[in-house]
């Protein structure tokens, strides 16, 4: 019946994309009066969250690779 299971990597990617969208909107606002330190701190916090999502996604990909068995060479 075509059910799609959402993986944690997909959830992290969605979160990261949402954070980037929010960050870009804040940065656009920040670039108008670039001395608004509150906005700068908000942008920094989002940048840190984006980096955290990216790291978790990388760790999951690495973990998936490590869990796959190595192919057994054919003996002739």
mmCIF file of the N, C-alpha and C atoms, coordinates in Angstrom:
data_MODEL
# 
_entry.id   MODEL 
# 
loop_
_atom_site.group_PDB 
_atom_site.id 
_atom_site.type_symbol 
_atom_site.label_atom_id 
_atom_site.label_alt_id 
_atom_site.label_comp_id 
_atom_site.label_asym_id 
_atom_site.label_entity_id 
_atom_site.label_seq_id 
_atom_site.pdbx_PDB_ins_code 
_atom_site.Cartn_x 
_atom_site.Cartn_y 
_atom_site.Cartn_z 
_atom_site.occupancy 
_atom_site.B_iso_or_equiv 
_atom_site.pdbx_formal_charge 
_atom_site.auth_seq_id 
_atom_site.auth_comp_id 
_atom_site.auth_asym_id 
_atom_site.auth_atom_id 
_atom_site.pdbx_PDB_model_num 
ATOM 1   N N  . UNK A 1 1  ? 0.807  -1.206  0.000  1.00 0.00 ? 1  UNK A N  1 
ATOM 2   C CA . UNK A 1 1  ? 0.000  0.000   0.000  1.00 0.00 ? 1  UNK A CA 1 
ATOM 3   C C  . UNK A 1 1  ? 0.844  1.261   0.000  1.00 0.00 ? 1  UNK A C  1 
ATOM 4   N N  . UNK A 1 2  ? 2.120  1.153   -0.297 1.00 0.00 ? 2  UNK A N  1 
ATOM 5   C CA . UNK A 1 2  ? 2.944  2.338   -0.473 1.00 0.00 ? 2  UNK A CA 1 
ATOM 6   C C  . UNK A 1 2  ? 3.199  3.156   0.774  1.00 0.00 ? 2  UNK A C  1 
ATOM 7   N N  . UNK A 1 3  ? 3.320  2.524   1.926  1.00 0.00 ? 3  UNK A N  1 
ATOM 8   C CA . UNK A 1 3  ? 3.631  3.271   3.148  1.00 0.00 ? 3  UNK A CA 1 
ATOM 9   C C  . UNK A 1 3  ? 5.105  3.625   3.147  1.00 0.00 ? 3  UNK A C  1 
ATOM 10  N N  . UNK A 1 4  ? 5.386  4.846   3.527  1.00 0.00 ? 4  UNK A N  1 
ATOM 11  C CA . UNK A 1 4  ? 6.765  5.311   3.573  1.00 0.00 ? 4  UNK A CA 1 
ATOM 12  C C  . UNK A 1 4  ? 7.169  5.504   5.023  1.00 0.00 ? 4  UNK A C  1 
ATOM 13  N N  . UNK A 1 5  ? 8.246  4.863   5.416  1.00 0.00 ? 5  UNK A N  1 
ATOM 14  C CA . UNK A 1 5  ? 8.749  5.006   6.781  1.00 0.00 ? 5  UNK A CA 1 
ATOM 15  C C  . UNK A 1 5  ? 9.762  6.146   6.781  1.00 0.00 ? 5  UNK A C  1 
ATOM 16  N N  . UNK A 1 6  ? 9.555  7.099   7.662  1.00 0.00 ? 6  UNK A N  1 
ATOM 17  C CA . UNK A 1 6  ? 10.442 8.256   7.763  1.00 0.00 ? 6  UNK A CA 1 
ATOM 18  C C  . UNK A 1 6  ? 11.628 7.870   8.644  1.00 0.00 ? 6  UNK A C  1 
ATOM 19  N N  . UNK A 1 7  ? 12.822 8.007   8.110  1.00 0.00 ? 7  UNK A N  1 
ATOM 20  C CA . UNK A 1 7  ? 14.031 7.677   8.868  1.00 0.00 ? 7  UNK A CA 1 
ATOM 21  C C  . UNK A 1 7  ? 14.477 8.879   9.682  1.00 0.00 ? 7  UNK A C  1 
ATOM 22  N N  . UNK A 1 8  ? 15.316 8.607   10.665 1.00 0.00 ? 8  UNK A N  1 
ATOM 23  C CA . UNK A 1 8  ? 15.816 9.703   11.486 1.00 0.00 ? 8  UNK A CA 1 
ATOM 24  C C  . UNK A 1 8  ? 16.671 10.652  10.657 1.00 0.00 ? 8  UNK A C  1 
ATOM 25  N N  . UNK A 1 9  ? 17.348 10.132  9.633  1.00 0.00 ? 9  UNK A N  1 
ATOM 26  C CA . UNK A 1 9  ? 18.143 10.996  8.753  1.00 0.00 ? 9  UNK A CA 1 
ATOM 27  C C  . UNK A 1 9  ? 17.229 11.961  8.000  1.00 0.00 ? 9  UNK A C  1 
ATOM 28  N N  . UNK A 1 10 ? 16.077 11.465  7.547  1.00 0.00 ? 10 UNK A N  1 
ATOM 29  C CA . UNK A 1 10 ? 15.128 12.336  6.851  1.00 0.00 ? 10 UNK A CA 1 
ATOM 30  C C  . UNK A 1 10 ? 14.589 13.408  7.789  1.00 0.00 ? 10 UNK A C  1 
ATOM 31  N N  . UNK A 1 11 ? 14.322 13.027  9.044  1.00 0.00 ? 11 UNK A N  1 
ATOM 32  C CA . UNK A 1 11 ? 13.836 14.001  10.025 1.00 0.00 ? 11 UNK A CA 1 
ATOM 33  C C  . UNK A 1 11 ? 14.895 15.061  10.308 1.00 0.00 ? 11 UNK A C  1 
ATOM 34  N N  . UNK A 1 12 ? 16.142 14.625  10.439 1.00 0.00 ? 12 UNK A N  1 
ATOM 35  C CA . UNK A 1 12 ? 17.225 15.578  10.681 1.00 0.00 ? 12 UNK A CA 1 
ATOM 36  C C  . UNK A 1 12 ? 17.404 16.511  9.494  1.00 0.00 ? 12 UNK A C  1 
ATOM 37  N N  . UNK A 1 13 ? 17.297 15.966  8.286  1.00 0.00 ? 13 UNK A N  1 
ATOM 38  C CA . UNK A 1 13 ? 17.433 16.809  7.092  1.00 0.00 ? 13 UNK A CA 1 
ATOM 39  C C  . UNK A 1 13 ? 16.322 17.841  7.044  1.00 0.00 ? 13 UNK A C  1 
ATOM 40  N N  . UNK A 1 14 ? 15.087 17.442  7.357  1.00 0.00 ? 14 UNK A N  1 
ATOM 41  C CA . UNK A 1 14 ? 13.955 18.368  7.372  1.00 0.00 ? 14 UNK A CA 1 
ATOM 42  C C  . UNK A 1 14 ? 14.181 19.455  8.414  1.00 0.00 ? 14 UNK A C  1 
ATOM 43  N N  . UNK A 1 15 ? 14.625 19.050  9.620  1.00 0.00 ? 15 UNK A N  1 
ATOM 44  C CA . UNK A 1 15 ? 14.892 20.023  10.678 1.00 0.00 ? 15 UNK A CA 1 
ATOM 45  C C  . UNK A 1 15 ? 15.974 21.001  10.235 1.00 0.00 ? 15 UNK A C  1 
ATOM 46  N N  . UNK A 1 16 ? 17.044 20.460  9.639  1.00 0.00 ? 16 UNK A N  1 
ATOM 47  C CA . UNK A 1 16 ? 18.151 21.308  9.180  1.00 0.00 ? 16 UNK A CA 1 
ATOM 48  C C  . UNK A 1 16 ? 17.671 22.297  8.115  1.00 0.00 ? 16 UNK A C  1 
ATOM 49  N N  . UNK A 1 17 ? 16.848 21.827  7.168  1.00 0.00 ? 17 UNK A N  1 
ATOM 50  C CA . UNK A 1 17 ? 16.330 22.710  6.126  1.00 0.00 ? 17 UNK A CA 1 
ATOM 51  C C  . UNK A 1 17 ? 15.429 23.795  6.713  1.00 0.00 ? 17 UNK A C  1 
ATOM 52  N N  . UNK A 1 18 ? 14.593 23.420  7.675  1.00 0.00 ? 18 UNK A N  1 
ATOM 53  C CA . UNK A 1 18 ? 13.734 24.407  8.340  1.00 0.00 ? 18 UNK A CA 1 
ATOM 54  C C  . UNK A 1 18 ? 14.563 25.452  9.086  1.00 0.00 ? 18 UNK A C  1 
ATOM 55  N N  . UNK A 1 19 ? 15.626 24.984  9.759  1.00 0.00 ? 19 UNK A N  1 
ATOM 56  C CA . UNK A 1 19 ? 16.504 25.909  10.479 1.00 0.00 ? 19 UNK A CA 1 
ATOM 57  C C  . UNK A 1 19 ? 17.206 26.861  9.508  1.00 0.00 ? 19 UNK A C  1 
ATOM 58  N N  . UNK A 1 20 ? 17.652 26.333  8.385  1.00 0.00 ? 20 UNK A N  1 
ATOM 59  C CA . UNK A 1 20 ? 18.323 27.193  7.396  1.00 0.00 ? 20 UNK A CA 1 
ATOM 60  C C  . UNK A 1 20 ? 17.374 28.254  6.852  1.00 0.00 ? 20 UNK A C  1 
ATOM 61  N N  . UNK A 1 21 ? 16.117 27.885  6.629  1.00 0.00 ? 21 UNK A N  1 
ATOM 62  C CA . UNK A 1 21 ? 15.128 28.847  6.146  1.00 0.00 ? 21 UNK A CA 1 
ATOM 63  C C  . UNK A 1 21 ? 14.928 29.955  7.178  1.00 0.00 ? 21 UNK A C  1 
ATOM 64  N N  . UNK A 1 22 ? 14.791 29.548  8.440  1.00 0.00 ? 22 UNK A N  1 
ATOM 65  C CA . UNK A 1 22 ? 14.610 30.530  9.520  1.00 0.00 ? 22 UNK A CA 1 
ATOM 66  C C  . UNK A 1 22 ? 15.841 31.426  9.641  1.00 0.00 ? 22 UNK A C  1 
ATOM 67  N N  . UNK A 1 23 ? 17.029 30.813  9.531  1.00 0.00 ? 23 UNK A N  1 
ATOM 68  C CA . UNK A 1 23 ? 18.276 31.564  9.641  1.00 0.00 ? 23 UNK A CA 1 
ATOM 69  C C  . UNK A 1 23 ? 18.407 32.592  8.516  1.00 0.00 ? 23 UNK A C  1 
ATOM 70  N N  . UNK A 1 24 ? 18.075 32.163  7.297  1.00 0.00 ? 24 UNK A N  1 
ATOM 71  C CA . UNK A 1 24 ? 18.185 33.074  6.160  1.00 0.00 ? 24 UNK A CA 1 
ATOM 72  C C  . UNK A 1 24 ? 17.263 34.283  6.321  1.00 0.00 ? 24 UNK A C  1 
ATOM 73  N N  . UNK A 1 25 ? 16.052 34.052  6.852  1.00 0.00 ? 25 UNK A N  1 
ATOM 74  C CA . UNK A 1 25 ? 15.119 35.162  7.083  1.00 0.00 ? 25 UNK A CA 1 
ATOM 75  C C  . UNK A 1 25 ? 15.675 36.108  8.146  1.00 0.00 ? 25 UNK A C  1 
ATOM 76  N N  . UNK A 1 26 ? 16.230 35.544  9.222  1.00 0.00 ? 26 UNK A N  1 
ATOM 77  C CA . UNK A 1 26 ? 16.821 36.390  10.265 1.00 0.00 ? 26 UNK A CA 1 
ATOM 78  C C  . UNK A 1 26 ? 18.017 37.164  9.737  1.00 0.00 ? 26 UNK A C  1 
ATOM 79  N N  . UNK A 1 27 ? 18.850 36.510  8.926  1.00 0.00 ? 27 UNK A N  1 
ATOM 80  C CA . UNK A 1 27 ? 20.029 37.186  8.402  1.00 0.00 ? 27 UNK A CA 1 
ATOM 81  C C  . UNK A 1 27 ? 19.640 38.340  7.491  1.00 0.00 ? 27 UNK A C  1 
ATOM 82  N N  . UNK A 1 28 ? 18.574 38.145  6.720  1.00 0.00 ? 28 UNK A N  1 
ATOM 83  C CA . UNK A 1 28 ? 18.105 39.219  5.848  1.00 0.00 ? 28 UNK A CA 1 
ATOM 84  C C  . UNK A 1 28 ? 17.691 40.428  6.688  1.00 0.00 ? 28 UNK A C  1 
ATOM 85  N N  . UNK A 1 29 ? 16.990 40.165  7.793  1.00 0.00 ? 29 UNK A N  1 
ATOM 86  C CA . UNK A 1 29 ? 16.595 41.244  8.708  1.00 0.00 ? 29 UNK A CA 1 
ATOM 87  C C  . UNK A 1 29 ? 17.823 41.863  9.350  1.00 0.00 ? 29 UNK A C  1 
ATOM 88  N N  . UNK A 1 30 ? 18.780 41.016  9.773  1.00 0.00 ? 30 UNK A N  1 
ATOM 89  C CA . UNK A 1 30 ? 19.990 41.482  10.436 1.00 0.00 ? 30 UNK A CA 1 
ATOM 90  C C  . UNK A 1 30 ? 20.841 42.362  9.527  1.00 0.00 ? 30 UNK A C  1 
ATOM 91  N N  . UNK A 1 31 ? 20.857 42.064  8.244  1.00 0.00 ? 31 UNK A N  1 
ATOM 92  C CA . UNK A 1 31 ? 21.714 42.820  7.329  1.00 0.00 ? 31 UNK A CA 1 
ATOM 93  C C  . UNK A 1 31 ? 21.249 44.274  7.154  1.00 0.00 ? 31 UNK A C  1 
ATOM 94  N N  . UNK A 1 32 ? 20.012 44.559  7.518  1.00 0.00 ? 32 UNK A N  1 
ATOM 95  C CA . UNK A 1 32 ? 19.517 45.946  7.454  1.00 0.00 ? 32 UNK A CA 1 
ATOM 96  C C  . UNK A 1 32 ? 20.203 46.798  8.528  1.00 0.00 ? 32 UNK A C  1 
ATOM 97  N N  . UNK A 1 33 ? 20.045 46.453  9.836  1.00 0.00 ? 33 UNK A N  1 
ATOM 98  C CA . UNK A 1 33 ? 20.828 47.135  10.874 1.00 0.00 ? 33 UNK A CA 1 
ATOM 99  C C  . UNK A 1 33 ? 21.849 46.149  11.444 1.00 0.00 ? 33 UNK A C  1 
ATOM 100 N N  . UNK A 1 34 ? 23.043 46.034  10.859 1.00 0.00 ? 34 UNK A N  1 
ATOM 101 C CA . UNK A 1 34 ? 23.980 44.982  11.249 1.00 0.00 ? 34 UNK A CA 1 
ATOM 102 C C  . UNK A 1 34 ? 24.550 45.095  12.662 1.00 0.00 ? 34 UNK A C  1 
ATOM 103 N N  . UNK A 1 35 ? 24.076 46.044  13.446 1.00 0.00 ? 35 UNK A N  1 
ATOM 104 C CA . UNK A 1 35 ? 24.570 46.171  14.821 1.00 0.00 ? 35 UNK A CA 1 
ATOM 105 C C  . UNK A 1 35 ? 23.574 45.599  15.818 1.00 0.00 ? 35 UNK A C  1 
ATOM 106 N N  . UNK A 1 36 ? 22.585 44.862  15.340 1.00 0.00 ? 36 UNK A N  1 
ATOM 107 C CA . UNK A 1 36 ? 21.577 44.248  16.211 1.00 0.00 ? 36 UNK A CA 1 
ATOM 108 C C  . UNK A 1 36 ? 22.142 42.941  16.758 1.00 0.00 ? 36 UNK A C  1 
ATOM 109 N N  . UNK A 1 37 ? 22.718 43.020  17.947 1.00 0.00 ? 37 UNK A N  1 
ATOM 110 C CA . UNK A 1 37 ? 23.394 41.863  18.521 1.00 0.00 ? 37 UNK A CA 1 
ATOM 111 C C  . UNK A 1 37 ? 22.426 40.749  18.913 1.00 0.00 ? 37 UNK A C  1 
ATOM 112 N N  . UNK A 1 38 ? 21.188 41.091  19.234 1.00 0.00 ? 38 UNK A N  1 
ATOM 113 C CA . UNK A 1 38 ? 20.200 40.066  19.562 1.00 0.00 ? 38 UNK A CA 1 
ATOM 114 C C  . UNK A 1 38 ? 19.958 39.166  18.351 1.00 0.00 ? 38 UNK A C  1 
ATOM 115 N N  . UNK A 1 39 ? 19.800 39.772  17.183 1.00 0.00 ? 39 UNK A N  1 
ATOM 116 C CA . UNK A 1 39 ? 19.624 38.978  15.957 1.00 0.00 ? 39 UNK A CA 1 
ATOM 117 C C  . UNK A 1 39 ? 20.873 38.161  15.652 1.00 0.00 ? 39 UNK A C  1 
ATOM 118 N N  . UNK A 1 40 ? 22.023 38.743  15.871 1.00 0.00 ? 40 UNK A N  1 
ATOM 119 C CA . UNK A 1 40 ? 23.270 38.021  15.623 1.00 0.00 ? 40 UNK A CA 1 
ATOM 120 C C  . UNK A 1 40 ? 23.353 36.777  16.510 1.00 0.00 ? 40 UNK A C  1 
ATOM 121 N N  . UNK A 1 41 ? 22.937 36.897  17.763 1.00 0.00 ? 41 UNK A N  1 
ATOM 122 C CA . UNK A 1 41 ? 22.950 35.748  18.664 1.00 0.00 ? 41 UNK A CA 1 
ATOM 123 C C  . UNK A 1 41 ? 21.941 34.688  18.242 1.00 0.00 ? 41 UNK A C  1 
ATOM 124 N N  . UNK A 1 42 ? 20.779 35.121  17.762 1.00 0.00 ? 42 UNK A N  1 
ATOM 125 C CA . UNK A 1 42 ? 19.780 34.169  17.270 1.00 0.00 ? 42 UNK A CA 1 
ATOM 126 C C  . UNK A 1 42 ? 20.318 33.397  16.061 1.00 0.00 ? 42 UNK A C  1 
ATOM 127 N N  . UNK A 1 43 ? 20.965 34.128  15.169 1.00 0.00 ? 43 UNK A N  1 
ATOM 128 C CA . UNK A 1 43 ? 21.543 33.498  13.972 1.00 0.00 ? 43 UNK A CA 1 
ATOM 129 C C  . UNK A 1 43 ? 22.629 32.508  14.384 1.00 0.00 ? 43 UNK A C  1 
ATOM 130 N N  . UNK A 1 44 ? 23.470 32.878  15.327 1.00 0.00 ? 44 UNK A N  1 
ATOM 131 C CA . UNK A 1 44 ? 24.533 31.992  15.814 1.00 0.00 ? 44 UNK A CA 1 
ATOM 132 C C  . UNK A 1 44 ? 23.948 30.714  16.393 1.00 0.00 ? 44 UNK A C  1 
ATOM 133 N N  . UNK A 1 45 ? 22.883 30.841  17.177 1.00 0.00 ? 45 UNK A N  1 
ATOM 134 C CA . UNK A 1 45 ? 22.246 29.675  17.791 1.00 0.00 ? 45 UNK A CA 1 
ATOM 135 C C  . UNK A 1 45 ? 21.706 28.735  16.697 1.00 0.00 ? 45 UNK A C  1 
ATOM 136 N N  . UNK A 1 46 ? 21.070 29.305  15.689 1.00 0.00 ? 46 UNK A N  1 
ATOM 137 C CA . UNK A 1 46 ? 20.545 28.486  14.588 1.00 0.00 ? 46 UNK A CA 1 
ATOM 138 C C  . UNK A 1 46 ? 21.685 27.835  13.826 1.00 0.00 ? 46 UNK A C  1 
ATOM 139 N N  . UNK A 1 47 ? 22.757 28.566  13.576 1.00 0.00 ? 47 UNK A N  1 
ATOM 140 C CA . UNK A 1 47 ? 23.922 27.990  12.888 1.00 0.00 ? 47 UNK A CA 1 
ATOM 141 C C  . UNK A 1 47 ? 24.456 26.785  13.668 1.00 0.00 ? 47 UNK A C  1 
ATOM 142 N N  . UNK A 1 48 ? 24.501 26.904  14.999 1.00 0.00 ? 48 UNK A N  1 
ATOM 143 C CA . UNK A 1 48 ? 24.963 25.794  15.830 1.00 0.00 ? 48 UNK A CA 1 
ATOM 144 C C  . UNK A 1 48 ? 24.030 24.589  15.710 1.00 0.00 ? 48 UNK A C  1 
ATOM 145 N N  . UNK A 1 49 ? 22.714 24.834  15.670 1.00 0.00 ? 49 UNK A N  1 
ATOM 146 C CA . UNK A 1 49 ? 21.750 23.748  15.534 1.00 0.00 ? 49 UNK A CA 1 
ATOM 147 C C  . UNK A 1 49 ? 21.868 23.072  14.163 1.00 0.00 ? 49 UNK A C  1 
ATOM 148 N N  . UNK A 1 50 ? 22.087 23.872  13.119 1.00 0.00 ? 50 UNK A N  1 
ATOM 149 C CA . UNK A 1 50 ? 22.277 23.313  11.775 1.00 0.00 ? 50 UNK A CA 1 
ATOM 150 C C  . UNK A 1 50 ? 23.512 22.415  11.769 1.00 0.00 ? 50 UNK A C  1 
ATOM 151 N N  . UNK A 1 51 ? 24.588 22.874  12.372 1.00 0.00 ? 51 UNK A N  1 
ATOM 152 C CA . UNK A 1 51 ? 25.823 22.089  12.433 1.00 0.00 ? 51 UNK A CA 1 
ATOM 153 C C  . UNK A 1 51 ? 25.597 20.797  13.212 1.00 0.00 ? 51 UNK A C  1 
ATOM 154 N N  . UNK A 1 52 ? 24.830 20.867  14.293 1.00 0.00 ? 52 UNK A N  1 
ATOM 155 C CA . UNK A 1 52 ? 24.533 19.677  15.087 1.00 0.00 ? 52 UNK A CA 1 
ATOM 156 C C  . UNK A 1 52 ? 23.738 18.654  14.263 1.00 0.00 ? 52 UNK A C  1 
ATOM 157 N N  . UNK A 1 53 ? 22.740 19.121  13.513 1.00 0.00 ? 53 UNK A N  1 
ATOM 158 C CA . UNK A 1 53 ? 21.960 18.227  12.648 1.00 0.00 ? 53 UNK A CA 1 
ATOM 159 C C  . UNK A 1 53 ? 22.860 17.576  11.598 1.00 0.00 ? 53 UNK A C  1 
ATOM 160 N N  . UNK A 1 54 ? 23.719 18.369  11.000 1.00 0.00 ? 54 UNK A N  1 
ATOM 161 C CA . UNK A 1 54 ? 24.630 17.857  9.977  1.00 0.00 ? 54 UNK A CA 1 
ATOM 162 C C  . UNK A 1 54 ? 25.556 16.798  10.566 1.00 0.00 ? 54 UNK A C  1 
ATOM 163 N N  . UNK A 1 55 ? 26.076 17.053  11.776 1.00 0.00 ? 55 UNK A N  1 
ATOM 164 C CA . UNK A 1 55 ? 26.948 16.076  12.433 1.00 0.00 ? 55 UNK A CA 1 
ATOM 165 C C  . UNK A 1 55 ? 26.201 14.775  12.720 1.00 0.00 ? 55 UNK A C  1 
ATOM 166 N N  . UNK A 1 56 ? 24.981 14.879  13.222 1.00 0.00 ? 56 UNK A N  1 
ATOM 167 C CA . UNK A 1 56 ? 24.198 13.681  13.527 1.00 0.00 ? 56 UNK A CA 1 
ATOM 168 C C  . UNK A 1 56 ? 23.905 12.885  12.256 1.00 0.00 ? 56 UNK A C  1 
ATOM 169 N N  . UNK A 1 57 ? 23.596 13.595  11.170 1.00 0.00 ? 57 UNK A N  1 
ATOM 170 C CA . UNK A 1 57 ? 23.343 12.916  9.901  1.00 0.00 ? 57 UNK A CA 1 
ATOM 171 C C  . UNK A 1 57 ? 24.603 12.178  9.428  1.00 0.00 ? 57 UNK A C  1 
ATOM 172 N N  . UNK A 1 58 ? 25.748 12.812  9.566  1.00 0.00 ? 58 UNK A N  1 
ATOM 173 C CA . UNK A 1 58 ? 27.015 12.184  9.170  1.00 0.00 ? 58 UNK A CA 1 
ATOM 174 C C  . UNK A 1 58 ? 27.299 10.953  10.022 1.00 0.00 ? 58 UNK A C  1 
ATOM 175 N N  . UNK A 1 59 ? 27.038 11.055  11.326 1.00 0.00 ? 59 UNK A N  1 
ATOM 176 C CA . UNK A 1 59 ? 27.255 9.917   12.218 1.00 0.00 ? 59 UNK A CA 1 
ATOM 177 C C  . UNK A 1 59 ? 26.337 8.758   11.853 1.00 0.00 ? 59 UNK A C  1 
ATOM 178 N N  . UNK A 1 60 ? 25.088 9.065   11.510 1.00 0.00 ? 60 UNK A N  1 
ATOM 179 C CA . UNK A 1 60 ? 24.146 8.016   11.132 1.00 0.00 ? 60 UNK A CA 1 
ATOM 180 C C  . UNK A 1 60 ? 24.573 7.336   9.829  1.00 0.00 ? 60 UNK A C  1 
ATOM 181 N N  . UNK A 1 61 ? 25.009 8.121   8.864  1.00 0.00 ? 61 UNK A N  1 
ATOM 182 C CA . UNK A 1 61 ? 25.475 7.536   7.599  1.00 0.00 ? 61 UNK A CA 1 
ATOM 183 C C  . UNK A 1 61 ? 26.677 6.634   7.844  1.00 0.00 ? 61 UNK A C  1 
ATOM 184 N N  . UNK A 1 62 ? 27.604 7.089   8.677  1.00 0.00 ? 62 UNK A N  1 
ATOM 185 C CA . UNK A 1 62 ? 28.785 6.299   8.992  1.00 0.00 ? 62 UNK A CA 1 
ATOM 186 C C  . UNK A 1 62 ? 28.387 5.014   9.721  1.00 0.00 ? 62 UNK A C  1 
ATOM 187 N N  . UNK A 1 63 ? 27.456 5.136   10.646 1.00 0.00 ? 63 UNK A N  1 
ATOM 188 C CA . UNK A 1 63 ? 26.977 3.971   11.385 1.00 0.00 ? 63 UNK A CA 1 
ATOM 189 C C  . UNK A 1 63 ? 26.310 2.970   10.452 1.00 0.00 ? 63 UNK A C  1 
ATOM 190 N N  . UNK A 1 64 ? 25.528 3.469   9.486  1.00 0.00 ? 64 UNK A N  1 
ATOM 191 C CA . UNK A 1 64 ? 24.872 2.590   8.521  1.00 0.00 ? 64 UNK A CA 1 
ATOM 192 C C  . UNK A 1 64 ? 25.911 1.847   7.677  1.00 0.00 ? 64 UNK A C  1 
ATOM 193 N N  . UNK A 1 65 ? 26.958 2.544   7.280  1.00 0.00 ? 65 UNK A N  1 
ATOM 194 C CA . UNK A 1 65 ? 28.007 1.915   6.474  1.00 0.00 ? 65 UNK A CA 1 
ATOM 195 C C  . UNK A 1 65 ? 28.724 0.824   7.262  1.00 0.00 ? 65 UNK A C  1 
ATOM 196 N N  . UNK A 1 66 ? 28.996 1.120   8.541  1.00 0.00 ? 66 UNK A N  1 
ATOM 197 C CA . UNK A 1 66 ? 29.708 0.155   9.371  1.00 0.00 ? 66 UNK A CA 1 
ATOM 198 C C  . UNK A 1 66 ? 28.860 -1.081  9.641  1.00 0.00 ? 66 UNK A C  1 
ATOM 199 N N  . UNK A 1 67 ? 27.546 -0.925  9.679  1.00 0.00 ? 67 UNK A N  1 
ATOM 200 C CA . UNK A 1 67 ? 26.670 -2.055  10.000 1.00 0.00 ? 67 UNK A CA 1 
ATOM 201 C C  . UNK A 1 67 ? 26.440 -2.975  8.806  1.00 0.00 ? 67 UNK A C  1 
ATOM 202 N N  . UNK A 1 68 ? 26.740 -2.510  7.604  1.00 0.00 ? 68 UNK A N  1 
ATOM 203 C CA . UNK A 1 68 ? 26.563 -3.351  6.419  1.00 0.00 ? 68 UNK A CA 1 
ATOM 204 C C  . UNK A 1 68 ? 27.718 -4.348  6.340  1.00 0.00 ? 68 UNK A C  1 
ATOM 205 N N  . UNK A 1 69 ? 27.393 -5.613  6.096  1.00 0.00 ? 69 UNK A N  1 
ATOM 206 C CA . UNK A 1 69 ? 28.467 -6.611  5.987  1.00 0.00 ? 69 UNK A CA 1 
ATOM 207 C C  . UNK A 1 69 ? 29.279 -6.396  4.719  1.00 0.00 ? 69 UNK A C  1 
ATOM 208 N N  . UNK A 1 70 ? 30.541 -6.727  4.817  1.00 0.00 ? 70 UNK A N  1 
ATOM 209 C CA . UNK A 1 70 ? 31.426 -6.625  3.644  1.00 0.00 ? 70 UNK A CA 1 
ATOM 210 C C  . UNK A 1 70 ? 31.098 -7.750  2.682  1.00 0.00 ? 70 UNK A C  1 
ATOM 211 N N  . UNK A 1 71 ? 31.190 -7.502  1.394  1.00 0.00 ? 71 UNK A N  1 
ATOM 212 C CA . UNK A 1 71 ? 30.917 -8.578  0.427  1.00 0.00 ? 71 UNK A CA 1 
ATOM 213 C C  . UNK A 1 71 ? 31.988 -9.666  0.527  1.00 0.00 ? 71 UNK A C  1 
ATOM 214 N N  . UNK A 1 72 ? 31.546 -10.898 0.411  1.00 0.00 ? 72 UNK A N  1 
ATOM 215 C CA . UNK A 1 72 ? 32.460 -12.030 0.462  1.00 0.00 ? 72 UNK A CA 1 
ATOM 216 C C  . UNK A 1 72 ? 32.935 -12.315 -0.960 1.00 0.00 ? 72 UNK A C  1 
ATOM 217 N N  . UNK A 1 73 ? 34.254 -12.317 -1.165 1.00 0.00 ? 73 UNK A N  1 
ATOM 218 C CA . UNK A 1 73 ? 34.751 -12.568 -2.517 1.00 0.00 ? 73 UNK A CA 1 
ATOM 219 C C  . UNK A 1 73 ? 34.467 -14.011 -2.933 1.00 0.00 ? 73 UNK A C  1 
ATOM 220 N N  . UNK A 1 74 ? 34.137 -14.180 -4.192 1.00 0.00 ? 74 UNK A N  1 
ATOM 221 C CA . UNK A 1 74 ? 33.864 -15.516 -4.729 1.00 0.00 ? 74 UNK A CA 1 
ATOM 222 C C  . UNK A 1 74 ? 35.177 -16.264 -4.917 1.00 0.00 ? 74 UNK A C  1 
ATOM 223 N N  . UNK A 1 75 ? 35.184 -17.517 -4.485 1.00 0.00 ? 75 UNK A N  1 
ATOM 224 C CA . UNK A 1 75 ? 36.372 -18.334 -4.628 1.00 0.00 ? 75 UNK A CA 1 
ATOM 225 C C  . UNK A 1 75 ? 36.214 -19.177 -5.898 1.00 0.00 ? 75 UNK A C  1 
ATOM 226 N N  . UNK A 1 76 ? 37.175 -19.087 -6.786 1.00 0.00 ? 76 UNK A N  1 
ATOM 227 C CA . UNK A 1 76 ? 37.097 -19.825 -8.055 1.00 0.00 ? 76 UNK A CA 1 
ATOM 228 C C  . UNK A 1 76 ? 37.825 -21.129 -7.985 1.00 0.00 ? 76 UNK A C  1 
# 
